[in-house]
């Protein structure tokens, strides 16, 4: 599925149920195992849920983390207090951070961040339940569809028992 020297970007649901997190993490660990080590680069926006679980799995696999921050106010405006410590820890562990040129977080900022993820990706890892887009733009399904339209291979991760809250 993946090979050494690969750049994987992530898109995924923010609202994984607590019992889903270890299931998703185990599936991500399995996916990353063939390319573990310094040749692995993972690209994430560090949102709560799938993005952060992926970032932790990349670091645990010895990979390099690249973070795309959707807007200049993202940390203050959108990172919930319950997620702030994890966000800050992962941001601090990043080898590279790109902040999108948006003053405020919102749909346009998220869409720009997703395009930046895809520009860097050789493959997209989608922690996705397979549901179609909501029509609001910038979501997981939208990013999967955009990746496929660009010819970027997509690895869907949705282990048995995973659910959204």
C-alpha positions in Angstrom: 0.0 0.0 0.0 2.8 2.4 0.9 6.5 2.4 0.2 9.6 4.0 1.9 10.2 7.6 1.0 6.6 8.5 0.8 4.5 11.6 1.7 1.1 10.8 3.0 -1.5 13.5 3.8 -4.5 12.9 6.0 -8.2 13.8 5.9 -10.7 12.5 8.4 -13.5 12.9 10.8 -13.0 15.1 13.8 -15.9 13.4 15.8 -14.6 9.9 16.2 -16.2 8.2 19.2 -13.8 7.4 22.1 -13.9 3.7 21.5 -13.1 4.3 17.8 -9.8 6.1 18.5 -7.7 3.0 19.4 -9.3 1.1 16.4 -8.3 3.9 14.0 -4.8 4.2 15.6 -4.2 0.5 15.2 -5.3 0.6 11.5 -3.1 3.6 10.9 -0.1 1.9 12.6 -0.6 -1.1 10.2 -0.9 1.2 7.2 2.3 3.1 8.1 4.4 0.1 9.1 5.8 -0.7 5.6 7.2 2.9 5.3 8.2 3.6 8.9 11.3 5.5 9.5 12.8 8.8 8.3 11.6 8.4 4.7 8.0 8.8 5.9 6.4 12.3 5.8 2.9 12.8 7.2 1.0 16.0 6.4 -1.9 17.0 8.7 -3.9 20.0 9.8 -3.9 18.6 13.4 -7.7 18.9 13.8 -9.1 16.9 16.7 -9.9 13.3 15.8 -8.4 11.6 12.8 -5.8 14.3 11.9 -4.2 14.2 15.3 -4.3 10.4 15.6 -2.6 10.2 12.2 0.1 12.8 13.3 0.8 10.8 16.4 1.1 7.6 14.4 3.5 9.2 11.9 5.7 10.4 14.8 5.6 7.0 16.5 6.6 5.4 13.2 9.7 7.6 13.1 8.4 9.9 10.4 8.5 13.6 9.8 5.4 15.6 10.5 4.4 18.6 8.4 1.5 20.7 9.7 -0.8 22.9 7.6 -2.6 25.4 9.7 -5.8 26.7 8.0 -5.7 30.3 9.2 -3.7 32.7 11.4 -6.4 32.6 14.1 -7.0 28.8 13.9 -5.4 28.0 17.3 -7.3 30.7 19.1 -10.6 30.4 17.3 -11.1 26.7 16.5 -8.9 24.5 18.8 -11.1 23.5 21.7 -9.6 23.6 25.2 -9.8 19.8 25.4 -7.7 19.5 22.3 -5.3 22.4 22.9 -2.6 20.4 24.7 -2.4 17.8 22.1 -2.5 20.4 19.3 0.4 22.3 20.9 2.4 19.2 21.5 2.0 18.0 17.9 2.7 21.5 16.5 5.9 21.6 18.5 7.0 18.2 17.1 6.4 19.3 13.5 9.5 19.5 11.2 7.6 22.1 9.2 4.6 24.3 9.7 2.8 26.1 6.9 0.1 28.7 7.9 -2.4 29.4 5.2 -2.9 33.1 4.2 -6.3 33.4 5.8 -6.9 35.7 8.8 -9.9 33.7 10.0 -10.8 30.1 10.1 -13.8 29.0 8.1 -14.8 27.0 5.0 -12.5 28.9 2.6 -9.5 28.4 4.9 -10.2 24.7 5.3 -10.6 24.3 1.5 -7.2 26.1 1.0 -5.6 23.9 3.7 -6.9 20.7 2.0 -5.6 21.9 -1.4 -2.2 22.5 0.3 -2.3 19.0 1.8 -3.0 17.5 -1.6 -0.3 19.4 -3.3 2.2 17.8 -1.0 0.7 14.3 -1.0 1.8 11.2 -2.9 -1.1 9.4 -1.3 -4.1 10.5 0.8 -5.1 8.6 4.0 -8.8 9.1 4.6 -10.2 8.2 8.0 -13.6 8.2 6.4 -16.9 6.3 6.9 -17.7 6.6 3.2 -20.6 9.0 3.5 -21.0 11.5 0.6 -20.1 15.2 1.0 -22.5 17.4 3.0 -22.4 20.2 0.4 -20.7 22.6 2.8 -17.2 22.0 1.3 -13.9 21.4 3.0 -14.9 18.1 4.6 -13.5 14.6 4.5 -15.6 13.4 1.6 -14.8 16.6 -0.4 -11.1 16.1 0.1 -11.3 12.4 -1.0 -13.2 13.4 -4.2 -10.7 16.1 -4.9 -7.8 13.8 -4.4 -9.3 11.2 -6.7 -10.0 13.8 -9.4 -6.3 14.8 -9.2 -5.2 11.2 -9.6 -3.9 11.0 -6.0 -4.3 7.4 -4.6 -6.6 7.3 -1.6 -6.2 4.8 1.3 -9.5 4.6 3.2 -9.1 3.7 6.9 -12.4 2.8 8.6 -11.9 -0.2 10.8 -14.8 -2.4 11.8 -16.4 -0.9 14.9 -15.4 2.7 14.1 -18.1 5.3 14.5 -18.6 9.0 14.6 -20.1 10.8 17.5 
